[in-house]
Structures are given as C-alpha cells and as structure tokens.
Amino acid sequence: MIRSPVDNLLPYYRYAQRVQNDLFLLRSRGINLIPQIGYFVTETEQLQLIKLTGTVPAHYKGGTYNIPVLFWLPIDYPSKPPIVLVTPTPNMVIKQQHQHVDQLGVVYHSYLVDWNTTKALVGLYDILVEIFSRDPPVRAVQQMSRNVPQTTNPFPNELLNMKNQLTRKIQEAFRNHISSAPQKIEHLMQQEKQLAATDASLAEEKKRLLGHLDSVYIEPVSYTHLRAHETGRNLVC
C-alpha cells in the first residue's frame, strides 16, 4: 500500500493517532479541507507540518460563498490549536476591520483562544461556517468594465512617437552637454587668464603714468608775463 506524504509525516506528531482521527472525521463529513504537507516558516526556523487547504461555505443573504482557508496543525496538536488563515484569491480582498479576521488573514475567535484537547477540527470548521455566514471576511474586487477592449492602447501611436522623439532629444542633449563640458571649462579658463593679463597690463600702465607725472616740474608764470605776450590790438587796460 502506497503511503501519502501526510501518512509519512504523522509519526513525527506527538499525538499522531489523534491527528489521524480528526482528519478522518473531516473526510467522513465531506468537508472540503484537503490534508497536505507544507513548510511553516517562522523568524527562527522552518517547520514541515500538515496543512489543510480548502474552503468554508458562507451562507449570506440567500447565497452561498466559498471562503478559501488554510489550517496549519502544530507538531503537538491538539495540545496547541491550529493556525487558521483566510487566503483570498486574486479576485478577492479581505474586509477591513472584520471582527474575526485581520488584514493578514489570521482568524481570531474565542474557540481558538480557549482551545483545549477536547476541541477538534470539525468543531472549528462549524464555528467558521457560523461566523463567516454572519459576516463574510472577504469581498470581490471590482473588475474593469467589459465594454472597454482589453487590447486598447491607452497611448495613441502619435503620442508614443512624440514621447520617443522627446526622450531621444533629451538623451542627445545630455550627451552633448557632457561631451562639451571640458571644452567649455577650458574656454572659460582661457578667458579668465586673458582678463587677468589685461588687468596686470592696465596696472603697469597706470603705475608708469603716475611715475611720469611725478617727474614733471611745472614752473609758475606771473600775470604780467602773460599780459606781455598779448598784442596791442587785443590788450585791454
């Protein structure tokens, strides 16, 4: 007889017979929870545990909705309660501020808080049906209108061409700026040197002129001497 992976893992459970009995009760009631093997990862370790995946029916406003769930059975189950998660599909989201399910999908209920070895998976399943029927923990994601063709390009070809041309121009301008930067810097440095040389020449010329003026002697001339140079026609007494 071929043993399943779950059967191979059962011997590692502290209460293997109890785990096997609870799984049998689920199957006998036709409950849609399939036992599998999975790796439960914590901050410090990775544990290979039995997990149950499937759905829990929520009877809500005249309809029945299948809520996807995941049960993890600790290695010492039933001394410790299972970890129950709501696992929404891509077209579902978890309701905000749900009474029994947080935004990570973790289920909280007094049945789990007050867990003891007299409780079982079947009883937990019945509790979930009750609370999910009262308030489903997930809602459907609004889909895009079917009137909008999925193949419609949100950018017409003209806009795409303009965008591509502008991108190329920006890239080219950037490359030109980078490549011409050394030449521009060199040109500015040459201009600064020329200005510095011009300033130095002006300073030397100013110094020379001031020195020349200091060496010139201006002889004073009397008023009478100036009058003697005037002609008789222009002389006024």
Buried (B, 14 or more C-beta within 10 A) or exposed (E): EEEEEBEEBBEEBEBBEBBBEBBEBBEEEEBBBEBBEBEBEEEEEEEEBBBBBBBBBBBBEEEEBEBBBBBBBBBEBBEEBBBBBBBBEEEBBBBEEBEBBBEEBEBEBEBBEEBEEEBBBBEBBBBBBBBBBEEBBBEEEEEEEEEEEEEEEEEEEEEEEEEEEEEEEEEEEEEEEEEEEEEEEEEEEEEEEEEEEEEEEEEEEEEEEEEEEEEEEEEEEEEEEEEEEEEEEEEEE
